[in-house]
Amino acid sequence: MTATEKIPLIQEWTEILKESRFAFCEAVKGKFGCTPWIHNVDMTAASSFGSKIGTITPEIKYKKQMPNQLTISVWKDDLTTHKADAVVNAANEKLSHAGGLALALSMAGGPEIQKMSDQIIEAQGHVPTGEVVVTPAGKLPCNHIMHAVGPCLSQYPSQEDLKKASYLLEDVIWNILRLAEHYNLQSVAIPAISSGIFNFPRNVCANIIVNSVKSFNDKRTSRSLEIHLVNNDDPTVGEMLRACVTFLGPSDSQSGAMQTWSTASTKSVGSSLELGNVTLYLKKGSIEQETTHVIVNTIAHDLDLSKGYVSKAILEKAGQKIQDEIKKFSYKPVSDGSVIETKGYKLKCKAVYHTVCAIKSLSSSASQILHNVIIQCLEKAHSKSFTSISFPAIGTGNLGFQKEEVSEIMIHAVAEFAKKNTGSNLDVFFVIFPKDTDKFQAFEKAMDSFKRTDGPSKSTKGSFNSFTSKSSTFYDSDKAFSTTPYIDLLAESCEALREAKAWALRIMSTTTQFTINNQHVTQFGQEDHKKLMSLQTKFNVHITEFFRDGKCGITIIGDNIDVSCAALEVEAMLCKAQEDFAQAQEIDLLHSVVSWQAFPGSEEPEINAALEKAYLEGVDTKYFTVHGNNYKVDFKSKIVTSEQGGARFDRTSIFSLYSSLPSLESRSYYARTSNITESLRDRKKKFEKSGLKIMKVEKIENNALKQVFELKKRLVPGQPQYMYQRVQAQFCELICRVGFQRDYAPPEEQKWGAGIYFTKEVDKALKLWQDNEEEYVYIFEAEVITGRDTTGSSKLILPPTTKNDPLVHYDSVTSDRGDISVIFNGQQALPKFLVTCRKSNSSTPV
């Protein structure tokens, strides 16, 4: 069951996350397996760990109307805020949105995006390269996300590799466009898939995308479709523009002011208000030129669009058909407060809402009717999944309202709607004709007043105090979460949630010095050390690596906010090093127990591991590109097909035990099962004697580790001993996955050798691994092969040789009292159970 918790952010913490948002998310996910969700924090800076995110004004560079009603355009914009029916995510085969554009879209869209992606993987396995799957878009300003798995190349690909990858990228684009037709979409935003960290050359990528759109359009039937090529960096935007001009000809307009219906112009936008999931903008412009999903009109009771300035302008732009449609509603009297919907016709919108309001001098309830009409339009747009709507200054003409009154009524109506809107985002534009300067100033003054008072004036009915401007500080109430900065943490267990929260508060509340103890500093390469130097410069801090007493880590000194930002970046770097190390261990582990003979190159450890994991997951087919050749592996028929034809594959367990072990429900080679009650009574007494209260017991099963452990048992004399190891939260999953490693649980002092430490008693484990800042205590119970042992010393990096034979080493070493054992090979220990506890004297509620 997923556990969640909100963490309100004070101003200092908000500033930290503005700088290091991506690093924070990477670290929380890597250390605790939690998904963090950061709300209402403007990205005014970029994390050096993640991709650059900032405030980008949408700018269209190219637009071309092609045959069959297809329009292609090139944009410089942030895909997380770009307006289209669907946006395309550059995803990996696991749909794990952990970095780059995928992480940015997942963070902006909400936790349901990763959750839905995980459900797809659970149901059908990995998504093959070249394929595309669709999920709802969460809080993104679109209806769908298309997760497209593009090809990944090496840093210096051969021409043959590039050729094969090009075919796969063409498949991706065609699949995107087919799905757009299938879902009857009007617009799709596509980034430069596979460029960047996937190493696909930017110019070739642009050529393939543009030519694929062109060739797809040649074979489609006529139906309106807009393709937006959207990127946020100038080099990629420039390549997309070059490719379009080269293959499609010059743009239909050279003015640089082109727009589509889905994005309103931002150059004329003035004030804005963040009201939960609703953003209110004030802008100068002509209502009939708006490019939002909905345009609101105001009409008289006779439904004659030629009356009134706004209505007449809309009629002239939309054409006579809009009048013909609305006449269909004239068969019955139209009452005050009515909202009639028609198509947009020649307007750049999907719908027009024609509102009928009361004249101020003739109705005592005219103000309330106007208020209700605004809310009715917003609710109508929301119910149809529209994400943008434009209003004129309703009532300031023939209806007789004062501009100050109209501005206050309309703003408060939007705020009232925003209180109840817990669904998708909605952009609301108040559009004032450019020459109506006094009217624009009245609206601007009303919005500024709303920001200062966090609600309407005392003369206005209703309370809106839960809505604040972007600069507001946190209010201690549930309603305040709608606009104030906060973190939403999601985790699979309450223990992980609490550890993640405590760590987050600790690292953001640090003073002028912060120390990170993590053995994976030793995994840092030259580029990592360069990055540490750049972090020193960027945050004006002093970063020192230390290696002492068998332990290592990093100390950061500077001003408190700068130290926190740098610490988050370093933690993210360490999580990446940790995962790289674990993946290498996993590849070696699987390569030692199973062999795949499927195609040339399948015997390579990395490919071998990928095949084995896909096989265990139960996927039907998987695609591989190895040494420039494409292969399709059909696990059901046991056939591999390539350009050279088809052949059967062989999967051979190197040792018999691995093939005879029962498959795990996790559909993997390892599993971690909660709520295990076996021997709980005896275990409870033992742990309580050490001052620990058991919160949870998990059984660990790892078929690959069990095989290598059983092999080790045959080579080492004696029976395994049942022993304990205490670890930090972030290493629990890694031990379940790849077994015990020296770097995962170094004691305070490696007094008996630089190996993997275990204790015979729980109490000794608590003393050997001193208290850290984590709330819970995590203790692994393991079978450990100690074999022939002797007393160790701090100088040992391997067991010493025996006295009888200088070529034969002891199997392990012990402390002088024999209550601690140290092994130097992780295959000599098998994790059996993970016991999560807390100290009996802890007052923390669980």
C-alpha positions in Angstrom: 0.0 0.0 0.0 1.4 3.4 -1.0 2.0 5.8 1.9 1.9 9.6 1.3 2.7 12.7 3.3 2.9 16.4 2.6 5.9 18.6 3.7 5.2 22.3 3.7 8.2 24.4 2.5 9.4 27.5 4.2 11.1 30.2 2.1 14.7 28.9 2.6 13.7 25.4 1.5 11.9 26.7 -1.5 15.0 28.5 -2.6 17.0 25.3 -2.2 14.6 23.4 -4.4 14.6 26.1 -7.0 18.3 25.4 -7.4 18.5 21.6 -6.9 15.0 20.2 -7.6 16.2 17.4 -9.9 19.0 16.4 -7.6 16.6 16.3 -4.6 14.2 14.0 -6.6 17.1 11.7 -7.7 18.4 11.4 -4.2 15.1 10.7 -2.5 14.3 8.0 -5.1 17.8 6.5 -5.0 18.1 6.5 -1.2 14.6 5.5 -0.1 12.7 4.4 -3.2 10.3 7.3 -2.6 8.7 9.4 -5.3 8.8 13.1 -4.3 6.4 15.6 -5.8 7.3 19.3 -5.5 4.3 21.7 -5.9 4.1 25.4 -6.4 7.9 26.0 -6.6 8.8 28.0 -9.7 11.8 26.8 -11.6 13.9 29.9 -11.9 17.2 28.1 -11.8 18.6 24.8 -13.1 20.0 21.8 -11.2 23.4 20.9 -12.4 22.3 17.2 -12.0 19.2 17.4 -14.1 18.3 19.0 -17.4 18.0 22.8 -17.6 14.6 24.0 -16.7 13.7 27.6 -16.6 11.0 30.1 -17.5 10.7 29.9 -21.3 8.5 32.1 -23.3 6.8 29.9 -26.0 8.3 31.0 -29.3 7.3 29.7 -32.7 10.0 29.6 -35.3 8.3 27.9 -38.2 4.9 26.9 -39.4 3.9 25.1 -42.6 0.5 24.1 -43.8 0.9 20.8 -45.6 -1.5 18.7 -47.7 -4.2 16.6 -46.0 -4.8 19.3 -43.4 -1.6 18.6 -41.5 0.3 21.6 -40.0 3.9 21.3 -38.8 5.6 23.9 -36.6 8.9 24.4 -34.8 8.8 25.8 -31.2 11.2 26.8 -28.6 9.3 26.0 -25.5 9.3 23.9 -22.3 7.5 20.7 -23.1 6.1 20.5 -19.5 4.1 23.6 -20.1 3.5 23.4 -23.8 -0.2 23.3 -24.8 -1.2 20.4 -27.1 -3.6 17.4 -27.0 -0.6 15.1 -26.4 3.1 15.5 -25.6 5.7 12.9 -26.4 8.1 11.7 -23.7 11.5 10.3 -24.6 11.2 7.2 -22.4 13.3 4.1 -21.7 12.1 0.5 -22.0 11.2 0.3 -18.3 9.2 3.5 -18.4 11.3 4.6 -15.4 11.0 8.4 -15.6 14.1 9.1 -13.5 16.0 11.7 -15.5 16.1 14.3 -18.2 12.8 15.1 -20.0 11.1 12.0 -18.7 11.7 13.2 -15.1 10.6 16.7 -15.9 7.3 15.6 -17.4 6.7 13.1 -14.7 7.3 15.7 -12.0 5.1 18.3 -13.7 2.3 15.8 -14.4 2.1 14.2 -10.9 2.8 10.8 -9.4 0.0 9.1 -11.3 2.2 9.2 -14.5 4.9 7.0 -13.0 2.2 4.8 -11.3 0.4 4.3 -14.6 3.7 3.6 -16.4 4.6 1.0 -13.8 1.2 -0.7 -14.3 2.0 -0.9 -18.1 5.3 -2.6 -17.4 3.7 -5.0 -14.9 1.0 -6.0 -17.4 3.1 -6.3 -20.6 6.8 -6.1 -19.7 9.3 -3.7 -21.1 8.4 -1.5 -24.1 10.5 -2.5 -27.1 12.6 0.2 -28.8 10.6 1.8 -31.5 7.3 1.3 -29.7 5.0 3.9 -28.1 2.5 3.6 -25.2 0.0 6.2 -24.0 -1.0 7.3 -20.5 -3.2 10.1 -19.3 -1.2 13.3 -18.7 -2.0 14.0 -15.0 -1.6 17.7 -14.3 0.2 18.5 -17.5 -1.7 20.9 -19.8 -2.6 18.2 -22.3 -4.8 15.1 -22.4 -2.2 12.4 -23.1 1.5 11.5 -22.8 2.9 9.3 -25.5 5.9 7.4 -24.0 8.2 6.8 -27.0 11.2 4.5 -26.6 13.8 5.7 -29.1 17.1 4.0 -29.9 20.1 4.6 -27.8 23.6 4.8 -29.3 27.1 4.7 -28.0 29.0 8.0 -27.7 30.8 7.3 -31.0 28.5 5.0 -33.1 29.6 3.4 -36.3 27.8 4.2 -39.5 26.1 0.8 -39.4 24.9 1.4 -35.8 23.5 4.7 -36.9 21.8 3.2 -39.8 20.0 0.6 -37.7 19.1 3.2 -35.1 17.6 5.4 -37.8 15.2 2.8 -38.8 14.0 2.5 -35.2 13.6 6.2 -34.8 11.5 6.3 -38.0 9.3 3.6 -36.4 8.9 5.7 -33.3 7.7 8.7 -35.2 5.3 6.7 -37.3 3.9 5.0 -34.2 3.4 8.4 -32.6 1.5 9.7 -35.6 -0.6 6.5 -35.9 -1.6 6.9 -32.3 -2.5 10.5 -32.9 -4.9 9.4 -35.6 -6.2 6.6 -33.5 -7.0 8.9 -30.6 -8.4 11.5 -32.9 -6.0 14.1 -31.6 -5.7 17.6 -33.1 -2.2 18.4 -31.9 0.9 16.5 -30.8 4.2 18.0 -29.4 7.3 16.0 -30.2 10.8 16.6 -28.9 14.1 15.5 -30.5 13.7 11.9 -29.4 17.0 10.0 -28.8 19.2 13.1 -29.1 21.1 14.3 -26.1 22.0 11.6 -23.6 20.9 8.9 -26.1 23.7 10.1 -28.4 21.7 10.3 -31.6 23.2 13.0 -33.8 21.0 16.1 -33.6 21.1 16.9 -37.3 20.2 13.3 -38.3 17.5 13.2 -35.7 15.9 16.3 -37.1 16.1 15.0 -40.6 14.4 11.7 -39.7 11.6 13.4 -37.7 10.7 15.9 -40.4 10.9 13.4 -43.2 8.9 10.8 -41.3 6.1 13.4 -40.7 6.2 14.2 -44.4 6.1 10.6 -45.6 3.4 9.8 -43.1 1.3 12.7 -44.3 1.5 11.5 -47.9 -0.3 8.3 -46.9 -2.9 9.6 -44.5 -6.5 10.7 -45.1 -7.4 14.4 -44.7 -8.1 15.3 -41.1 -6.8 18.3 -39.1 -3.6 17.5 -37.3 -0.9 19.8 -35.9 2.6 18.5 -35.2 4.6 20.7 -32.9 8.4 20.1 -32.9 9.2 21.4 -29.4 12.6 21.7 -27.7 14.0 24.2 -25.1 17.5 24.6 -26.4 18.6 26.7 -29.3 20.9 24.1 -31.1 18.1 21.6 -31.3 15.5 24.2 -32.3 17.9 25.4 -35.0 18.3 21.9 -36.4 14.5 21.3 -36.5 14.1 24.7 -38.3 16.9 23.8 -40.8 15.3 20.4 -41.5 11.9 21.9 -42.1 13.1 24.5 -44.5 15.3 22.0 -46.3 12.6 19.3 -46.8 9.3 21.3 -46.6 10.3 24.7 -47.9 10.0 28.2 -46.3 7.6 28.9 -43.5 4.1 30.1 -44.4 4.8 33.2 -42.3 8.1 34.9 -41.7 6.8 37.3 -39.0 7.8 35.2 -36.1 4.5 35.9 -34.4 2.7 32.7 -35.4 0.6 30.8 -33.0 -1.7 27.8 -32.9 -5.1 27.5 -31.1 -3.5 25.6 -28.2 -1.2 28.3 -27.0 -2.1 31.9 -26.1 0.4 34.7 -26.8 2.5 35.5 -23.8 4.2 38.6 -25.0 1.1 40.7 -24.0 0.6 39.0 -20.7 0.6 41.3 -17.6 -0.2 40.2 -14.1 -0.9 36.5 -13.2 -2.3 34.6 -10.2 -1.6 31.0 -9.1 -4.8 29.6 -7.7 -4.2 25.9 -7.1 -4.6 24.1 -10.4 -5.8 27.3 -12.0 -3.6 30.1 -13.4 -5.2 33.4 -14.1 -3.5 35.7 -16.6 -4.3 39.3 -17.5 -3.4 40.3 -21.1 -3.9 42.8 -23.8 -5.4 41.6 -27.1 -8.4 41.0 -29.2 -10.7 38.3 -28.0 -11.4 37.0 -31.5 -7.7 36.4 -32.1 -7.3 34.2 -29.0 -5.7 30.8 -29.5 -7.0 29.0 -26.3 -9.3 26.0 -26.3 -12.4 28.1 -25.4 -13.3 31.7 -26.2 -16.1 33.3 -24.2 -18.5 35.7 -25.8 -21.3 37.9 -24.4 -24.6 38.2 -26.3 -28.1 39.6 -26.0 -31.2 37.6 -25.3 -32.1 37.6 -29.1 -28.9 35.7 -29.8 -28.0 38.2 -32.5 -24.2 38.1 -32.8 -24.0 41.3 -34.8 -24.9 43.4 -31.7 -22.2 44.4 -29.3 -18.5 45.0 -29.9 -17.2 41.6 -28.7 -19.9 39.6 -30.3 -19.6 41.3 -33.6 -15.8 40.8 -33.7 -16.3 37.1 -33.0 -18.9 36.8 -35.8 -16.7 38.5 -38.3 -13.8 36.3 -37.5 -15.7 33.0 -37.2 -18.0 33.4 -40.1 -21.7 33.1 -40.7 -21.9 29.4 -39.7 -21.5 30.4 -36.0 -24.6 32.5 -36.2 -26.5 29.8 -38.0 -25.6 27.3 -35.2 -26.6 29.6 -32.4 -30.0 30.3 -34.1 -30.9 26.7 -33.3 -31.3 27.8 -29.7 -33.8 30.6 -30.4 -36.8 28.3 -30.4 -37.3 29.0 -26.7 -36.7 32.0 -24.5 -33.2 32.5 -23.3 -32.9 33.5 -19.6 -30.3 35.5 -17.8 -27.3 33.4 -16.8 -27.5 31.0 -19.8 -24.3 29.7 -21.5 -24.6 28.4 -25.0 -21.8 26.4 -26.7 -21.0 26.5 -30.4 -18.0 25.4 -32.5 -15.2 27.8 -33.1 -15.4 27.6 -36.9 -12.7 30.0 -38.3 -11.7 31.1 -34.8 -8.5 29.5 -33.4 -10.4 27.7 -30.6 -12.3 24.5 -30.1 -15.4 26.0 -28.7 -17.2 29.3 -28.1 -19.3 29.9 -24.9 -21.9 32.5 -25.5 -23.0 34.0 -22.2 -26.3 35.9 -21.5 -26.0 38.3 -18.6 -28.4 40.7 -17.0 -28.3 44.5 -17.4 -27.0 46.1 -14.3 -29.7 48.8 -14.1 -32.6 46.4 -14.7 -31.7 43.5 -12.3 -30.7 43.6 -8.6 -29.0 40.2 -9.0 -27.0 41.2 -12.1 -23.7 41.0 -10.2 -24.5 37.5 -8.9 -25.6 36.4 -12.4 -22.3 37.6 -13.9 -20.4 35.8 -11.1 -22.3 32.5 -11.8 -21.8 32.8 -15.5 -18.0 32.9 -15.1 -18.1 29.8 -12.9 -20.4 28.0 -15.3 -18.0 28.6 -18.2 -15.1 27.3 -16.1 -16.9 24.2 -15.0 -18.0 23.5 -18.6 -14.5 23.8 -19.9 -13.1 21.6 -17.1 -15.8 18.9 -17.7 -14.6 18.7 -21.3 -10.9 18.5 -20.4 -10.2 21.8 -22.0 -7.0 23.4 -20.5 -7.3 27.1 -21.5 -10.1 29.6 -21.7 -10.2 33.3 -22.6 -12.8 35.9 -21.3 -13.4 39.5 -22.4 -14.3 42.0 -19.8 -17.9 40.9 -19.6 -20.4 43.6 -18.6 -18.3 46.8 -19.2 -20.3 47.6 -22.4 -24.0 47.5 -22.9 -24.6 45.7 -19.6 -23.7 48.9 -17.6 -21.2 47.5 -15.1 -18.3 49.7 -13.9 -14.9 48.3 -14.9 -13.7 48.1 -11.2 -16.8 46.0 -10.3 -16.4 43.7 -13.2 -12.7 43.1 -12.5 -13.5 42.1 -8.9 -16.4 39.9 -9.8 -14.5 38.0 -12.4 -11.4 37.5 -10.4 -13.3 36.2 -7.4 -15.4 33.9 -9.5 -12.2 32.3 -10.9 -10.9 32.0 -7.3 -14.1 30.3 -6.2 -13.9 27.8 -9.0 -10.3 27.1 -8.3 -11.1 26.1 -4.7 -13.2 23.2 -6.0 -11.0 22.3 -9.0 -8.8 19.3 -7.9 -8.4 18.0 -11.5 -6.3 19.0 -14.4 -4.7 22.4 -14.8 -6.6 25.3 -16.4 -5.2 28.5 -17.8 -7.7 31.4 -17.6 -7.0 34.6 -19.7 -8.8 37.9 -19.1 -8.3 39.6 -22.5 -8.6 43.5 -22.6 -8.6 45.4 -25.9 -5.2 47.2 -26.2 -6.7 50.7 -26.4 -8.8 50.2 -23.2 -5.9 51.3 -21.0 -8.1 52.3 -18.1 -9.9 49.0 -18.1 -6.6 47.1 -18.2 -5.4 49.1 -15.2 -8.6 48.4 -13.3 -8.1 44.6 -13.7 -4.4 44.9 -12.9 -5.2 46.9 -9.7 -7.8 44.3 -8.7 -5.4 41.4 -9.2 -2.7 43.2 -7.2 -5.2 43.8 -4.4 -6.1 40.1 -4.4 -2.5 39.2 -4.0 -2.0 41.5 -1.1 -5.1 40.4 0.8 -5.1 36.8 -0.3 -8.7 37.2 -1.1 -11.5 39.7 -2.0 -12.2 42.9 -0.2 -14.6 42.9 2.8 -17.4 44.2 0.6 -17.4 41.0 -1.5 -19.4 38.0 -0.3 -17.4 34.8 0.3 -13.9 34.0 1.6 -10.9 33.2 -0.5 -8.2 33.3 2.1 -6.7 30.0 1.1 -5.5 31.4 -2.2 -2.2 33.2 -2.3 0.2 34.7 -4.7 3.3 32.9 -5.7 5.3 34.8 -3.1 3.2 33.8 -0.1 4.5 31.8 2.8 3.0 28.6 4.1 -0.3 28.5 5.9 -1.0 25.8 8.4 -4.1 24.4 6.8 -5.1 21.8 4.2 -6.5 24.5 1.9 -3.2 26.3 1.9 -1.5 23.4 0.0 -3.4 24.5 -3.1 -1.0 27.4 -3.8 1.8 27.3 -1.3 5.0 25.4 -1.8 5.1 21.8 -0.5 6.5 18.4 -1.2 4.3 15.4 -1.7 6.2 12.2 -0.8 5.0 8.8 -1.9 6.5 5.5 -0.8 5.6 1.8 -0.6 6.0 1.8 3.1 5.5 4.2 6.0 9.0 3.4 7.2 10.6 4.5 3.9 8.3 7.6 3.9 9.4 8.6 7.4 13.1 8.1 6.7 12.8 10.2 3.5 11.0 13.0 5.2 13.5 13.1 8.1 16.4 13.1 5.6 14.8 15.9 3.5 14.2 18.1 6.5 17.7 17.4 7.8 19.5 18.2 4.5 17.4 21.4 3.9 17.9 22.6 7.5 21.6 22.2 7.6 23.8 25.0 8.8 27.3 25.9 7.5 28.7 22.3 7.3 27.3 19.0 6.1 29.0 15.6 6.0 27.9 12.7 3.8 29.2 9.3 4.7 29.1 7.1 1.7 31.6 4.5 0.4 30.6 5.1 -3.2 32.8 8.1 -3.3 35.4 5.6 -4.3 33.4 4.9 -7.5 33.7 8.5 -8.7 35.5 9.0 -11.9 37.3 11.9 -13.5 34.1 13.6 -14.7 32.6 13.3 -11.2 35.5 15.0 -9.6 35.2 17.8 -12.2 31.6 18.1 -11.3 32.5 18.5 -7.6 34.8 21.3 -8.6 32.1 23.0 -10.6 29.7 22.7 -7.6 32.2 24.5 -5.4 32.2 27.4 -7.9 28.5 27.4 -8.5 27.5 27.4 -4.8 30.6 29.1 -3.4 31.2 26.2 -1.0 34.3 24.2 0.0 34.0 20.4 -0.8 36.4 18.0 0.7 36.6 14.2 0.2 37.8 12.1 3.1 39.1 8.6 3.5 39.8 7.5 7.1 39.4 4.4 9.2 38.1 2.4 6.3 35.3 4.9 5.7 34.9 7.7 3.2 32.6 10.5 2.3 32.3 14.2 1.5 32.2 17.3 3.7 30.7 20.6 2.5 31.3 24.0 4.1 29.7 27.3 3.3 26.5 29.4 3.8 23.6 27.2 4.8 21.4 27.4 1.7 24.5 26.9 -0.6 25.6 23.9 1.5 22.1 22.4 1.2 22.1 22.8 -2.5 25.5 21.4 -3.0 24.7 18.5 -0.6 21.7 17.6 -2.7 23.7 17.6 -5.9 26.4 15.4 -4.2 23.8 13.0 -2.9 22.3 12.6 -6.4 25.8 11.9 -7.8 26.4 9.2 -5.1 23.0 7.6 -5.9 24.0 7.4 -9.5 27.4 5.8 -8.6 25.6 3.5 -6.2 23.2 2.3 -9.0 26.0 1.9 -11.5 27.9 -0.3 -9.1 24.8 -2.3 -8.3 24.0 -2.9 -12.0 27.6 -4.1 -12.6 27.2 -6.5 -9.7 23.9 -7.7 -11.0 25.3 -8.3 -14.5 28.2 -10.4 -13.1 25.8 -12.3 -10.8 23.5 -13.4 -13.5 26.3 -14.1 -15.9 27.7 -16.6 -13.3 24.5 -18.6 -13.1 22.9 -18.6 -16.6 24.1 -18.6 -20.2 22.1 -17.4 -23.2 23.0 -18.5 -26.7 20.5 -16.5 -28.8 22.6 -14.5 -31.3 26.2 -13.3 -31.8 26.9 -11.1 -28.7 24.2 -12.6 -26.5 26.9 -14.2 -24.4 28.3 -10.8 -23.4 27.5 -10.2 -19.7 25.3 -7.2 -20.2 23.2 -8.7 -23.0 23.1 -12.0 -21.1 21.6 -10.2 -18.0 19.1 -8.3 -20.1 17.9 -11.5 -21.7 17.6 -13.2 -18.4 15.6 -10.4 -16.8 13.3 -10.2 -19.7 12.8 -13.9 -19.6 12.0 -13.9 -15.9 9.6 -10.9 -16.3 7.6 -13.1 -18.7 7.6 -10.7 -21.6 6.5 -12.1 -25.0 9.1 -10.5 -27.1 12.1 -8.2 -26.8 14.2 -6.3 -29.3 18.0 -6.1 -29.2 20.5 -4.2 -31.3 24.0 -5.7 -30.9 27.0 -4.8 -33.0 24.8 -3.1 -35.5 22.4 -6.0 -36.0 18.7 -6.0 -34.9 17.2 -9.1 -33.2 13.7 -10.0 -32.1 13.6 -12.5 -29.3 10.3 -14.4 -29.0 10.3 -16.0 -25.6 7.1 -18.0 -26.2 8.3 -19.7 -29.4 11.9 -19.6 -28.4 12.8 -18.1 -31.8 15.2 -15.3 -32.5 14.6 -13.5 -35.8 16.9 -11.1 -37.6 17.6 -10.0 -41.2 19.4 -13.2 -41.7 16.4 -15.3 -40.8 15.2 -17.2 -37.7 16.7 -19.7 -35.2 16.0 -21.2 -31.9 17.7 -19.9 -28.8 19.2 -21.8 -25.9 19.0 -20.8 -22.2 21.3 -22.9 -20.1 21.6 -22.8 -16.3 25.3 -23.2 -15.6 24.4 -25.1 -12.3 21.4 -27.3 -11.7 20.1 -25.5 -8.6 19.4 -22.3 -10.4 17.1 -24.1 -12.9 15.3 -26.1 -10.3 14.5 -23.2 -7.9 10.8 -22.2 -8.0 10.0 -19.0 -9.9 9.2 -16.0 -7.7 6.0 -14.0 -7.7 8.1 -10.8 -8.3 8.9 -12.1 -11.8 12.5 -11.5 -11.1 15.5 -13.4 -9.8 14.9 -11.9 -6.4 11.9 -11.0 -4.1 11.3 -9.2 -0.9 8.1 -10.4 0.8 6.5 -8.6 3.8 4.5 -9.8 6.7 6.5 -13.0 7.3 5.5 -14.5 10.7 7.7 -17.6 10.9 9.7 -17.8 14.1 8.4 -14.4 15.1 8.0 -15.3 18.7 11.7 -16.3 19.2 12.9 -13.4 17.1 10.7 -11.0 19.1 12.3 -12.0 22.4 15.8 -11.8 21.0 15.2 -8.3 19.6 13.3 -7.0 22.6 16.2 -8.1 24.8 18.4 -5.7 22.8 15.9 -2.9 23.3 14.3 -3.1 19.8 10.6 -3.3 18.9 10.0 -5.2 15.6 7.9 -3.3 13.2 8.2 -5.5 10.1 9.9 -8.7 9.0 10.5 -9.3 5.3 11.7 -12.6 3.7 14.5 -12.3 1.1 14.7 -14.7 -1.8 17.4 -14.4 -4.4 17.7 -17.4 -6.7 21.0 -16.2 -8.3 22.6 -15.5 -4.9 21.3 -18.8 -3.5 23.0 -20.7 -6.4 26.4 -19.1 -5.9 26.1 -19.4 -2.1 25.4 -23.1 -2.4 28.5 -23.5 -4.6 30.6 -21.7 -2.0 29.3 -24.0 0.7 30.8 -27.0 -1.2 34.2 -25.3 -1.3 34.4 -24.1 2.3 34.4 -26.5 5.3 31.8 -26.3 8.0 28.2 -25.2 8.2 27.0 -21.6 7.7 26.3 -19.6 10.8 23.2 -17.4 11.4 24.5 -13.8 11.8 23.4 -10.2 11.7 24.3 -7.0 9.9 22.9 -3.5 10.5 22.5 -1.3 7.4 21.2 2.1 6.4 17.8 2.4 4.7 19.2 3.2 1.3 21.1 -0.2 1.1 18.3 -2.5 2.0 17.0 -3.0 -1.5 20.5 -3.3 -2.9 21.4 -6.1 -0.6 18.3 -8.0 -1.5 19.3 -7.5 -5.1 23.0 -8.2 -5.3 23.9 -9.4 -1.8 26.2 -8.1 0.9 29.0 -5.7 -0.2 31.8 -4.1 1.8 30.6 -0.6 0.9 27.1 -1.1 2.1 27.8 -1.5 5.8 31.2 -0.4 7.0 31.5 -0.3 10.8 32.6 2.8 12.6 36.1 1.3 12.7 37.3 -1.5 10.5 39.3 -3.0 13.4 39.5 -6.5 12.0 40.0 -6.0 8.3 38.5 -4.2 5.2 35.8 -6.8 4.6 32.1 -7.5 5.2 31.2 -7.5 8.9 28.6 -9.7 10.7 27.8 -10.2 14.3 26.6 -13.2 16.2 24.2 -11.2 18.4 21.7 -8.4 17.7 23.0 -6.4 20.6 26.5 -6.5 19.1 25.2 -5.3 15.8 23.8 -2.2 17.5 27.2 -1.5 19.1 29.3 -2.2 16.0 27.2 0.0 13.7 26.6 3.1 15.9 23.4 5.1 15.9 22.9 7.2 12.8 20.2 9.8 12.2 17.7 7.4 10.8 14.5 6.7 12.7 14.4 3.0 12.2 16.9 0.2 12.7 17.4 -2.2 9.8 19.0 -5.5 10.5 19.6 -8.3 8.0 19.6 -11.9 9.2 21.9 -14.0 7.0 23.5 -17.3 6.6 27.3 -16.7 6.6 30.0 -19.2 5.6 32.9 -18.5 7.9 34.9 -21.8 7.3 38.4 -21.7 8.7 39.0 -18.4 10.6 41.6 -16.6 12.6 41.8 -13.3 14.5 41.8 -10.4 12.1 43.6 -7.0 12.1 43.0 -3.5 10.6 45.7 -4.0 8.0 44.0 -6.9 6.2 42.3 -6.5 2.8 42.2 -10.3 2.3 42.1 -13.2 4.8 45.7 -14.1 5.9 47.4 -17.2 4.8 47.4 -20.3 7.0 50.5 -21.2 9.0 50.7 -24.6 7.3 50.5 -23.4 3.7 51.4 -19.9 2.6 49.4 -20.4 -0.6 46.2 -21.2 1.3 44.1 -18.4 2.9 41.7 -18.5 5.8 38.0 -18.2 4.8 37.3 -15.4 7.2 38.6 -13.6 10.3 37.1 -12.8 13.7 37.3 -10.3 16.5 39.4 -11.2 19.5 36.3 -12.3 21.3 34.9 -14.2 18.4 31.6 -12.3 18.4 32.3 -10.6 15.0 33.1 -12.3 11.7 34.5 -10.7 8.6 34.3 -12.2 5.2 36.0 -10.9 2.1 33.8 -12.4 -0.5 30.1 -11.5 -0.7 29.2 -14.9 -2.0 29.9 -16.3 1.4 26.7 -14.7 2.8 23.1 -15.1 1.9 20.4 -12.6 3.1 17.4 -14.4 4.6 15.4 -11.8 6.4 15.2 -8.1 6.8 13.9 -6.9 10.2 12.8 -3.3 10.5 12.7 -2.1 14.2 12.7 0.9 16.3 14.1 1.4 19.7 11.7 0.4 22.5 12.2 3.8 24.2 11.3 5.7 21.1 8.3 7.9 21.5 7.8 8.4 17.8 4.4 7.1 16.6 4.3 4.5 13.9 
